[in-house]
Amino acid sequence: MPQNYLITGGAGFIGSHLAELLLNQGHSVSILDNLSTGRRENIAHLLGNPKLQFIQGTVEDHKTVTELMQKSDACFHLASAVGVQLIVDKPVETIRTIIGGTEVVLEAARQFRKPVLITSSSEVYGKGSKVPFAEDDDVVMGSTRHSRWCYAYSKGIDEFLALAHHQQFGLPTIIVRLFNTVGPRQIGMYGMVLPRFVAAALKNEPLKVYGTGKQTRCFCHVVDVAQTLIQLMSEPKAIGGVFNLGSEEEISMEALAHRVIQITRSKSALEFIPYEQAYGRSFDDLPRRVPSLANLRHIINFQPRFNLDQIIESVIADQKIA
């Protein structure tokens, strides 16, 4: 049955792909985005669709969120501060946007009893060393003196708020912890590593690798992520759950840079940049970040369609078009 979905942060990188998939499935979509990190270009090809409504506004606006929630069947809450660079530079905005916006969304959803899927982050695992990360693992957070951890703390509060609304009020909530999500429309200006590497490689410029380059991450294509969010929203067994969402294909940042150079046939070299130089201050980073996907597979039999080389090629193709 066609549904009417609200997507906060729907003009962002992930939100725009989610909106596109929902519209292609015949649903109606309302996008709320203040375009602070989202871009109108991400949804320009969708704006002529009569089933799409775009509202430029903040998720902290009670009146707007309440009005949109009332006419929606469910909400994907993606609005958030985005990118390591922004979080380090603007911690106050990060905390206010994440926690304040989620409070407004959950309150409106509770008023009309509308299901809400909240995108959280692998950052909530803090400085955990038990790999792969599982949803019920204990976590160790970094010092509050390091502003980079404000994102992890704030996303953790988001999860507590959502689970509390489910437990106390019976609100249907789903929490999805996103690991590194990449693909077309992602830009490197907020610290996203793969689009930065690709942009430099296409210009035969040095690929700037932060730290030692030995730290590892797993990258999942944005289409795999968006499709999975839709599946979880329509799965009754997912309600009240917390799910990792990402890839298990682990690679170091140094190896990723070499892979980008190889695929682009670039003449670029690698340039290693200390964190203090990259971010203007000391920076806590994790040596590994790998998700356990057992919980997700149990609920929806998740299998990503894109491997790492295909992901890199999609980012290259997108940047060449741009």
Disulfide bonds with the S-S distance in Angstrom:
none
